[in-house]
Amino acid sequence: MWCRPIALVVILSVLGLPAFALDLPQIPVAKSERVYGHPHDVELSPDGKHLYVADLDNDRVAVLDAWTLKLVSTIGENELASPHDLTFAHDGRLLVADTANDRIAVYTLSTGTDGNPTGKLTASWNSGMASPEGVTINAKGDVFVGNTGWGSVVIVRRGRAVGALAEPAPGKGAFRRPHDVMIARDGRLFVVDSGNHRIVVFGKDLKLSKILHGPPYDFSEPKYLAEGDDGLIYVADEHNNRVLVLDTTLKPVGTIGSGAKGDADGQLNWPEGVFVKGPDIWVADTYNNRILRFRRN
């Protein structure tokens, strides 16, 4: 059961937030147990079977059944420290923004005797790193890192830093606590510049394309984002207690979460992570210490 557009409009109107046209689910179809410690970003495995969660306070990557959200295994225990983000390389390795260890931890994955994923730490990239909190990879294999500690985006090639972006363009201001970085399907680079309450978009040539800031976005500490199969962009807008959805022109068209902070249906508590595949949307409901799965009609 989902709220219809008119119900969402009423909720948003009461809260003084803008009403959008896109009909999005407000009631999750699956909820995890509350066994996570401020879970941050989430990533679906390439085979679609498991959801990998940066389980920050537990210093590990939690691996969940993607559909039931049951915890099936963990990776990186006694190796990771406050991991924030993760992504899959083209060869199947798992890249983890291992924040408190100032590195990208690289895991080679395999299947354990119980049939669930396991991981072995096979590389540690610390060149140019300072509290990295975001990681992504482009079609050429270049890795981009949200280097939060130094307010930059580091470009990593074959495990070594080869360059960095410290600000969008002259006169546009430096990054302030950049978190997520995402390569869209069309090659654009999205940088979630959390401390400046904005998202900075670069073209494939890494030249500034657009800055999403102020109305109609009104971000408040956005953290992580994901692109759906239909090109919609989902942004975990943390302090607004919502996931804001942008269309292919980057215009806001809907939200998951009413904006009211809580753990009832229709509410989120400072969400930070999101992943989208087909009609399914996974959200790290960070300060409720749980993972939610929503499904669009």
VOBA-1610 file (N, C-alpha, C; in pm, whole numbers, padded with zeros to 5 digits, always signed):
BEGIN
Met+00086-00120+00000Met+00000+00000+00000Met+00088+00123+00000Trp+00054+00220-00085Trp+00134+00342-00094Trp+00043+00464-00086Cys+00102+00575-00041Cys+00026+00701-00039Cys+00009+00750-00182Arg-00108+00795-00215Arg-00131+00854-00345Arg-00084+00999-00344Pro-00066+01061-00462Pro-00012+01197-00468Pro-00086+01297-00381Ile-00221+01289-00375Ile-00294+01389-00299Ile-00260+01382-00151Ala-00238+01257-00100Ala-00203+01242+00041Ala-00066+01303+00069Leu+00028+01280-00021Leu+00161+01335-00003Leu+00159+01486-00012Val+00080+01540-00100Val+00068+01685-00111Val+00019+01746+00020Val-00081+01681+00081Val-00134+01731+00208Val-00026+01730+00315Ile+00049+01619+00326Ile+00155+01609+00427Ile+00259+01717+00407Leu+00304+01733+00284Leu+00408+01831+00256Leu+00358+01972+00281Ser+00233+01999+00247Ser+00177+02131+00267Ser+00174+02168+00414Val+00137+02072+00499Val+00133+02097+00643Val+00272+02131+00696Leu+00374+02064+00640Leu+00511+02087+00686Leu+00575+02209+00621Gly+00507+02272+00530Gly+00562+02389+00463Gly+00664+02355+00357Leu+00663+02230+00308Leu+00757+02187+00206Leu+00689+02188+00070Pro+00766+02200-00039Pro+00705+02201-00171Pro+00641+02067-00205Ala+00531+02070-00277Ala+00463+01948-00320Ala+00510+01913-00461Phe+00532+01783-00487Phe+00581+01739-00615Phe+00480+01643-00678Ala+00496+01621-00809Ala+00396+01546-00883Ala+00422+01396-00886Leu+00548+01353-00873Leu+00579+01212-00889Leu+00525+01130-00772Asp+00453+01025-00803Asp+00396+00937-00701Asp+00504+00839-00654Leu+00546+00851-00530Leu+00651+00765-00476Leu+00600+00693-00352Pro+00649+00571-00328Pro+00604+00496-00211Pro+00652+00561-00082Gln+00566+00558+00019Gln+00602+00611+00151Gln+00607+00501+00257Ile+00555+00384+00226Ile+00555+00273+00320Ile+00649+00164+00267Pro+00751+00127+00342Pro+00846+00026+00293Pro+00783-00112+00283Val+00832-00190+00188Val+00786-00328+00174Val+00873-00423+00255Ala+00988-00375+00302Ala+01075-00455+00388Ala+01154-00363+00480Lys+01174-00410+00603Lys+01253-00336+00701Lys+01355-00432+00763Ser+01477-00385+00782Ser+01576-00467+00850Ser+01557-00459+01001Glu+01627-00547+01071Glu+01638-00533+01214Glu+01723-00409+01244Arg+01711-00358+01366Arg+01789-00240+01405Arg+01920-00285+01471Val+02004-00349+01390Val+02130-00403+01442Val+02250-00328+01383Tyr+02226-00216+01317Tyr+02332-00144+01249Tyr+02368-00018+01327Gly+02490+00027+01310Gly+02538+00145+01381Gly+02553+00261+01285His+02448+00343+01274His+02447+00455+01181His+02493+00411+01042Pro+02418+00321+00979Pro+02455+00275+00845Pro+02456+00391+00747His+02557+00392+00663His+02570+00499+00564His+02530+00448+00426Asp+02617+00456+00328Asp+02569+00423+00193Asp+02550+00273+00175Val+02469+00239+00075Val+02434+00101+00044Val+02455+00077-00106Glu+02484-00049-00141Glu+02512-00084-00281Glu+02463-00225-00308Leu+02391-00241-00417Leu+02343-00373-00457Leu+02455-00447-00529Ser+02468-00576-00500Ser+02570-00656-00568Ser+02537-00667-00716Pro+02638-00689-00800Pro+02612-00698-00944Pro+02511-00805-00982Asp+02503-00914-00903Asp+02406-01019-00936Asp+02268-00990-00877Gly+02253-00879-00803Gly+02124-00839-00750Gly+02076-00918-00631Lys+02160-01002-00572Lys+02117-01088-00463Lys+02139-01027-00325His+02242-00944-00312His+02279-00895-00180His+02294-00743-00178Leu+02263-00687-00065Leu+02281-00545-00042Leu+02399-00529+00053Tyr+02498-00451+00011Tyr+02616-00426+00093Tyr+02599-00290+00162Val+02623-00287+00292Val+02595-00169+00374Val+02723-00125+00445Ala+02757+00003+00432Ala+02868+00060+00509Ala+02818+00081+00652Asp+02847-00014+00739Asp+02795-00018+00876Asp+02893+00056+00967Leu+02881+00186+00968Leu+02985+00276+01019Leu+03027+00246+01163Asp+02935+00251+01258Asp+02974+00236+01398Asp+03017+00095+01434Asn+02981-00003+01350Asn+03024-00140+01374Asn+03153-00174+01300Asp+03211-00074+01230Asp+03341-00090+01164Asp+03343-00214+01073Arg+03245-00222+00986Arg+03236-00338+00898Arg+03148-00306+00779Val+03149-00395+00682Val+03048-00396+00576Val+02951-00507+00609Ala+02824-00473+00622Ala+02720-00573+00646Ala+02664-00618+00512Val+02642-00748+00497Val+02586-00803+00373Val+02448-00858+00405Leu+02347-00805+00335Leu+02208-00842+00361Leu+02149-00914+00240Asp+02055-01001+00264Asp+01970-01048+00156Asp+01897-00925+00102Ala+01909-00899-00026Ala+01858-00773-00081Ala+01708-00759-00067Trp+01634-00869-00055Trp+01489-00863-00060Trp+01426-00871+00079Thr+01479-00960+00164Thr+01425-00970+00300Thr+01494-00875+00397Leu+01613-00828+00359Leu+01698-00741+00442Leu+01748-00814+00567Lys+01758-00944+00559Lys+01817-01023+00666Lys+01969-01019+00654Leu+02038-00999+00766Leu+02184-00999+00768Leu+02234-01142+00744Val+02321-01159+00641Val+02370-01294+00610Val+02519-01310+00632Ser+02596-01200+00626Ser+02740-01209+00653Ser+02797-01069+00671Thr+02923-01063+00709Thr+02992-00935+00724Thr+03130-00945+00662Ile+03184-00830+00626Ile+03317-00821+00565Ile+03393-00710+00636Gly+03522-00735+00661Gly+03610-00629+00711Gly+03613-00611+00862Glu+03555-00703+00937Glu+03561-00689+01083Glu+03707-00694+01126Asn+03744-00605+01218Asn+03881-00590+01270Asn+03978-00536+01165Glu+03925-00485+01053Glu+04009-00426+00949Glu+03963-00285+00913Leu+03833-00261+00915Leu+03778-00132+00876Leu+03755-00044+00997Ala+03753+00088+00974Ala+03726+00184+01081Ala+03636+00295+01026Ser+03512+00295+01070Ser+03411+00395+01029Ser+03394+00403+00877Pro+03369+00291+00810Pro+03348+00298+00664Pro+03221+00374+00632His+03229+00455+00527His+03115+00539+00487His+03050+00498+00355Asp+03129+00451+00260Asp+03076+00428+00125Asp+03141+00305+00065Leu+03078+00251-00040Leu+03134+00136-00110Leu+03079+00130-00251Thr+03156+00063-00337Thr+03112+00044-00475Thr+03182-00078-00530Phe+03133-00129-00642Phe+03194-00245-00705Phe+03277-00202-00826Ala+03400-00252-00833Ala+03483-00232-00951Ala+03433-00323-01063His+03480-00298-01183His+03431-00373-01298His+03473-00520-01292Asp+03579-00550-01216Asp+03624-00689-01202Asp+03559-00759-01084Gly+03461-00694-01020Gly+03389-00755-00911Gly+03443-00727-00773Arg+03560-00665-00764Arg+03614-00632-00632Arg+03530-00524-00565Leu+03529-00525-00433Leu+03454-00428-00354Leu+03549-00320-00305Leu+03517-00193-00339Leu+03597-00079-00293Leu+03522-00013-00178Val+03591+00006-00065Val+03528+00061+00055Val+03601+00188+00096Ala+03525+00297+00113Ala+03582+00421+00169Ala+03600+00399+00319Asp+03721+00360+00356Asp+03755+00322+00494Asp+03801+00448+00566Thr+03706+00524+00611Thr+03725+00665+00646Thr+03830+00688+00753Ala+03816+00625+00866Ala+03907+00652+00978Ala+04046+00593+00956Asn+04060+00506+00856Asn+04192+00455+00820Asn+04253+00531+00703Asp+04186+00637+00656Asp+04239+00723+00549Asp+04280+00643+00426Arg+04188+00559+00379Arg+04223+00476+00263Arg+04096+00426+00193Ile+04118+00372+00074Ile+04019+00290+00008Ile+04065+00145+00028Ala+03984+00066+00096Ala+04014-00075+00118Ala+03952-00156+00005Val+04030-00245-00053Val+03986-00323-00169Val+03973-00469-00128Tyr+03853-00524-00148Tyr+03825-00662-00110Tyr+03796-00747-00233Thr+03858-00864-00237Thr+03823-00966-00336Thr+03719-01056-00272Leu+03607-01071-00341Leu+03494-01143-00285Leu+03491-01288-00330Ser+03436-01371-00244Ser+03415-01512-00277Ser+03292-01559-00202Thr+03259-01686-00217Thr+03143-01743-00150Thr+03188-01838-00041Gly+03136-01820+00080Gly+03172-01906+00192Gly+03104-02041+00185Thr+03138-02126+00280Thr+03080-02261+00283Thr+02930-02258+00306Asp+02881-02148+00365Asp+02737-02135+00388Asp+02664-02074+00268Gly+02739-02046+00161Gly+02680-01990+00040Gly+02668-01840+00039Asn+02715-01776+00147Asn+02706-01630+00157Asn+02840-01564+00126Pro+02838-01435+00087Pro+02961-01367+00046Pro+03062-01351+00160Thr+03188-01366+00124Thr+03299-01335+00214Thr+03394-01244+00138Gly+03485-01179+00209Gly+03578-01088+00143Gly+03716-01094+00204Lys+03818-01085+00120Lys+03957-01082+00165Lys+04018-00949+00124Leu+04078-00879+00221Leu+04144-00752+00192Leu+04268-00779+00106Thr+04267-00726-00016Thr+04377-00754-00109Thr+04454-00629-00152Ala+04405-00511-00117Ala+04477-00388-00151Ala+04430-00277-00059Ser+04520-00180-00039Ser+04489-00063+00044Ser+04546+00060-00026Trp+04455+00149-00071Trp+04497+00268-00143Trp+04489+00388-00048Asn+04602+00441-00011Asn+04603+00557+00080Asn+04669+00680+00020Ser+04708+00672-00106Ser+04772+00785-00171Ser+04677+00904-00181Gly+04713+01015-00116Gly+04633+01137-00124Gly+04505+01135-00043Met+04487+01038+00046Met+04361+01022+00117Met+04359+01092+00252Ala+04246+01154+00284Ala+04223+01213+00416Ala+04074+01199+00449Ser+04041+01103+00532Ser+03902+01076+00571Ser+03809+01063+00450Pro+03838+00972+00357Pro+03751+00957+00240Pro+03614+00906+00281Glu+03508+00966+00223Glu+03372+00926+00257Glu+03287+00890+00135Gly+03344+00898+00016Gly+03271+00861-00104Gly+03364+00795-00203Val+03314+00700-00281Val+03397+00634-00381Val+03310+00587-00497Thr+03360+00607-00620Thr+03292+00559-00740Thr+03397+00530-00846Ile+03356+00468-00955Ile+03450+00430-01060Ile+03385+00455-01195Asn+03464+00503-01293Asn+03408+00529-01425Asn+03435+00413-01520Ala+03390+00427-01643Ala+03401+00318-01740Ala+03545+00283-01772Lys+03637+00378-01758Lys+03778+00354-01786Lys+03852+00292-01669Gly+03786+00284-01555Gly+03851+00229-01437Gly+03912+00332-01345Asp+03896+00461-01378Asp+03943+00565-01287Asp+03850+00574-01167Val+03908+00583-01049Val+03831+00588-00925Val+03828+00732-00874Phe+03711+00778-00835Phe+03693+00912-00779Phe+03654+00899-00633Val+03720+00978-00548Val+03703+00964-00404Val+03662+01097-00343Gly+03551+01097-00268Gly+03514+01215-00190Gly+03607+01226-00070Asn+03707+01311-00082Asn+03815+01320+00017Asn+03776+01425+00122Thr+03691+01384+00212Thr+03626+01478+00303Thr+03724+01557+00388Gly+03828+01491+00436Gly+03922+01557+00526Gly+03994+01675+00465Trp+04020+01669+00335Trp+04090+01779+00267Trp+03999+01858+00176Gly+03871+01833+00178Gly+03777+01911+00097Gly+03803+01900-00052Ser+03826+01778-00100Ser+03860+01761-00241Ser+03802+01631-00294Val+03807+01615-00426Val+03776+01488-00491Val+03904+01438-00554Val+03951+01325-00508Val+04078+01268-00556Val+04050+01170-00670Ile+04133+01175-00772Ile+04125+01083-00885Ile+04236+00980-00868Val+04197+00853-00865Val+04291+00743-00839Val+04298+00654-00961Arg+04422+00624-01001Arg+04443+00534-01115Arg+04545+00428-01075Arg+04504+00303-01088Arg+04588+00190-01049Arg+04641+00206-00905Gly+04553+00254-00818Gly+04584+00261-00677Gly+04660+00384-00632Arg+04692+00475-00724Arg+04768+00595-00689Arg+04690+00719-00727Ala+04695+00822-00641Ala+04631+00950-00672Ala+04704+01017-00787Val+04627+01058-00889Val+04688+01123-01006Val+04636+01264-01026Gly+04543+01308-00944Gly+04489+01442-00956Gly+04379+01463-00854Ala+04329+01587-00848Ala+04222+01619-00753Ala+04145+01741-00799Leu+04018+01745-00761Leu+03934+01863-00779Leu+03912+01923-00641Ala+03948+02050-00624Ala+03933+02114-00493Ala+03818+02213-00491Glu+03770+02254-00609Glu+03655+02343-00617Glu+03594+02329-00755Pro+03467+02362-00769Pro+03399+02343-00899Pro+03461+02424-01012Ala+03490+02552-00986Ala+03545+02643-01086Ala+03584+02772-01015Pro+03669+02853-01075Pro+03706+02979-01010Pro+03583+03061-00972Gly+03582+03107-00848Gly+03472+03190-00800Gly+03351+03114-00752Lys+03354+02980-00764Lys+03238+02899-00724Lys+03254+02842-00583Gly+03364+02871-00517Gly+03382+02827-00379Gly+03439+02687-00369Ala+03515+02664-00266Ala+03577+02534-00245Ala+03475+02434-00192Phe+03503+02305-00213Phe+03422+02201-00151Phe+03436+02209+00000Arg+03327+02178+00067Arg+03327+02173+00213Arg+03266+02040+00257Arg+03347+01953+00307Arg+03306+01819+00348Arg+03235+01743+00236Pro+03298+01731+00119Pro+03234+01652+00013Pro+03217+01507+00056His+03101+01450+00026His+03073+01312+00062His+03067+01226-00064Asp+02949+01198-00111Asp+02937+01102-00221Asp+02987+01159-00352Val+03034+01068-00435Val+03068+01098-00574Val+03001+00989-00658Met+02944+01027-00772Met+02873+00931-00855Met+02898+00960-01002Ile+02930+00858-01078Ile+02939+00869-01223Ile+02804+00827-01281Ala+02735+00920-01345Ala+02606+00887-01407Ala+02628+00805-01534Arg+02522+00748-01584Arg+02534+00663-01704Arg+02584+00741-01825Asp+02558+00871-01828Asp+02605+00952-01941Asp+02746+01006-01919Gly+02811+00966-01810Gly+02950+01004-01785Gly+02970+01126-01698Arg+02861+01196-01662Arg+02875+01311-01575Arg+02917+01269-01434Leu+02991+01356-01367Leu+03034+01332-01230Leu+02952+01419-01136Phe+02885+01355-01041Phe+02808+01425-00939Phe+02888+01423-00808Val+02906+01539-00747Val+02974+01550-00619Val+02875+01609-00518Val+02849+01535-00410Val+02761+01585-00305Val+02846+01665-00207Asp+02834+01796-00218Asp+02914+01891-00140Asp+02837+01926-00012Ser+02842+01833+00084Ser+02749+01837+00197Ser+02757+01965+00278Gly+02879+02009+00310Gly+02895+02127+00395Gly+02845+02255+00331Asn+02834+02255+00198Asn+02779+02370+00126Asn+02633+02348+00086His+02574+02238+00129His+02432+02208+00103His+02401+02215-00047Arg+02484+02148-00125Arg+02466+02154-00270Arg+02519+02027-00336Ile+02482+02009-00462Ile+02538+01905-00546Ile+02601+01973-00666Val+02725+01937-00694Val+02800+01996-00805Val+02811+01892-00916Val+02773+01930-01037Val+02771+01838-01150Val+02879+01880-01250Phe+02964+01783-01287Phe+03069+01806-01387Phe+03038+01723-01511Gly+03081+01774-01628Gly+03070+01698-01751Gly+03174+01587-01755Lys+03171+01508-01862Lys+03268+01400-01878Lys+03411+01454-01884Asp+03423+01580-01925Asp+03555+01644-01931Asp+03597+01703-01798Leu+03517+01682-01693Leu+03540+01733-01557Leu+03532+01886-01549Lys+03466+01946-01647Lys+03438+02089-01639Lys+03301+02109-01575Leu+03288+02218-01499Leu+03165+02245-01428Leu+03047+02251-01525Ser+02941+02178-01491Ser+02820+02178-01572Ser+02707+02251-01502Lys+02685+02220-01372Lys+02572+02278-01301Lys+02593+02264-01151Ile+02538+02360-01075Ile+02538+02351-00930Ile+02394+02353-00882Leu+02356+02251-00807Leu+02220+02240-00753Leu+02225+02292-00610His+02166+02411-00588His+02178+02476-00458His+02062+02572-00439Gly+02017+02587-00314Gly+01906+02678-00288Gly+01777+02628-00349Pro+01674+02715-00359Pro+01547+02673-00419Pro+01569+02629-00565Pro+01499+02527-00613Pro+01393+02451-00545Pro+01443+02330-00467Tyr+01575+02317-00453Tyr+01630+02197-00387Tyr+01628+02211-00235Asp+01681+02322-00186Asp+01684+02349-00043Asp+01744+02232+00035Phe+01856+02182-00015Phe+01924+02072+00052Phe+01970+02114+00192Ser+01971+02018+00283Ser+02029+02038+00415Ser+02114+01916+00449Glu+02244+01930+00430Glu+02341+01821+00450Glu+02306+01698+00366Pro+02295+01713+00233Pro+02278+01594+00149Pro+02401+01505+00163Lys+02383+01374+00150Lys+02495+01284+00174Lys+02527+01193+00054Tyr+02439+01098+00022Tyr+02468+01003-00085Tyr+02353+01003-00185Leu+02384+00958-00307Leu+02284+00962-00413Leu+02297+00841-00503Ala+02195+00817-00584Ala+02194+00703-00675Ala+02112+00738-00797Glu+02145+00672-00908Glu+02071+00691-01032Glu+01987+00568-01061Gly+01859+00588-01090Gly+01773+00477-01126Gly+01790+00437-01272Asp+01733+00322-01307Asp+01742+00275-01445Asp+01676+00370-01544Asp+01581+00449-01493Asp+01509+00545-01578Asp+01576+00682-01581Gly+01694+00695-01519Gly+01766+00822-01520Gly+01730+00916-01408Leu+01632+00881-01324Leu+01600+00964-01209Leu+01715+00957-01108Ile+01740+01070-01041Ile+01846+01078-00941Ile+01781+01086-00802Tyr+01824+00999-00713Tyr+01772+00993-00576Tyr+01879+01045-00481Val+01844+01145-00400Val+01940+01209-00310Val+01896+01190-00166Ala+01980+01129-00084Ala+01953+01120+00059Ala+01983+01257+00121Asp+01878+01332+00144Asp+01886+01471+00193Asp+01871+01466+00345Glu+01984+01444+00412Glu+01983+01398+00550Glu+01899+01482+00646His+01934+01608+00663His+01869+01688+00767His+01728+01732+00729Asn+01688+01706+00604Asn+01548+01726+00566Asn+01466+01599+00582Asn+01530+01491+00631Asn+01460+01365+00659Asn+01381+01315+00539Arg+01449+01310+00425Arg+01381+01269+00303Arg+01482+01220+00201Val+01433+01151+00101Val+01507+01124-00022Val+01442+01210-00129Leu+01516+01304-00184Leu+01464+01393-00288Leu+01495+01332-00424Val+01395+01328-00512Val+01410+01266-00643Val+01411+01374-00751Leu+01511+01366-00840Leu+01527+01461-00949Leu+01502+01391-01082Asp+01440+01461-01175Asp+01418+01402-01307Asp+01545+01414-01392Thr+01537+01377-01518Thr+01655+01376-01603Thr+01707+01516-01635Thr+01628+01619-01610Thr+01674+01757-01625Thr+01722+01814-01491Leu+01723+01729-01389Leu+01765+01764-01252Leu+01667+01856-01182Lys+01542+01845-01221Lys+01435+01918-01154Lys+01373+01828-01046Pro+01350+01880-00923Pro+01286+01799-00819Pro+01144+01758-00860Val+01115+01627-00845Val+00983+01579-00886Val+00914+01495-00779Gly+00980+01468-00667Gly+00915+01388-00564Gly+01006+01360-00447Thr+00947+01307-00340Thr+01024+01271-00221Thr+00975+01139-00165Ile+01065+01070-00100Ile+01032+00961-00010Ile+01060+01015+00130Gly+00960+01009+00216Gly+00972+01071+00347Gly+00902+01206+00347Ser+00821+01228+00448Ser+00741+01350+00455Ser+00822+01472+00498Gly+00943+01449+00551Gly+01020+01558+00609Gly+01011+01560+00760Ala+00913+01488+00814Ala+00900+01476+00960Ala+00997+01370+01010Lys+01074+01404+01112Lys+01173+01312+01167Lys+01105+01210+01256Gly+01129+01080+01230Gly+01069+00977+01311Gly+01090+00840+01251Asp+01021+00738+01304Asp+01035+00603+01251Asp+00902+00540+01213Ala+00797+00620+01207Ala+00668+00570+01161Ala+00667+00565+01008Asp+00565+00497+00950Asp+00553+00496+00805Asp+00545+00638+00753Gly+00621+00664+00647Gly+00625+00799+00591Gly+00729+00887+00654Gln+00806+00834+00750Gln+00908+00914+00818Gln+01044+00849+00808Leu+01147+00933+00807Leu+01286+00890+00812Leu+01357+00970+00920Asn+01471+00919+00962Asn+01549+00987+01066Asn+01692+01005+01016Trp+01716+01122+00958Trp+01846+01158+00903Trp+01903+01047+00812Pro+01835+01016+00702Pro+01884+00914+00609Pro+02009+00959+00536Glu+02099+00865+00512Glu+02224+00901+00444Glu+02250+00822+00317Gly+02201+00699+00306Gly+02234+00617+00190Gly+02113+00580+00108Val+02135+00556-00022Val+02025+00516-00111Val+02083+00441-00230Phe+02007+00340-00277Phe+02042+00270-00400Phe+01912+00234-00470Val+01915+00235-00604Val+01794+00211-00682Val+01824+00111-00794Lys+01735+00014-00807Lys+01743-00081-00918Lys+01603-00120-00958Gly+01565-00093-01085Gly+01430-00121-01128Gly+01330-00045-01042Pro+01225-00112-00993Pro+01126-00043-00911Pro+01164-00036-00763Asp+01277-00095-00725Asp+01314-00105-00583Asp+01412+00004-00541Ile+01388+00057-00422Ile+01467+00166-00367Ile+01508+00127-00225Trp+01638+00117-00201Trp+01688+00085-00068Trp+01738+00214-00002Val+01702+00235+00122Val+01738+00357+00194Val+01803+00320+00327Ala+01918+00380+00355Ala+01978+00369+00488Ala+01913+00474+00577Asp+01823+00428+00663Asp+01754+00516+00758Asp+01847+00530+00878Thr+01947+00614+00860Thr+02069+00608+00939Thr+02048+00621+01089Tyr+01972+00719+01131Tyr+01959+00740+01276Tyr+01845+00659+01337Asn+01779+00578+01255Asn+01694+00471+01307Asn+01768+00338+01304Asn+01895+00341+01259Asn+01982+00223+01259Asn+01920+00104+01185Arg+01864+00132+01069Arg+01799+00027+00993Arg+01807+00056+00843Ile+01775-00047+00765Ile+01768-00037+00620Ile+01623-00062+00579Leu+01574+00017+00483Leu+01438+00003+00433Leu+01441-00025+00284Arg+01343-00103+00238Arg+01327-00121+00093Arg+01187-00075+00054Phe+01182+00014-00045Phe+01057+00062-00100Phe+01041+00007-00241Arg+00919+00003-00289Arg+00895-00041-00428Arg+00794+00052-00494Arg+00833+00103-00611Arg+00744+00189-00688Arg+00642+00106-00763Asn+00527+00168-00788Asn+00423+00103-00869Asn+00473+00080-01011
//
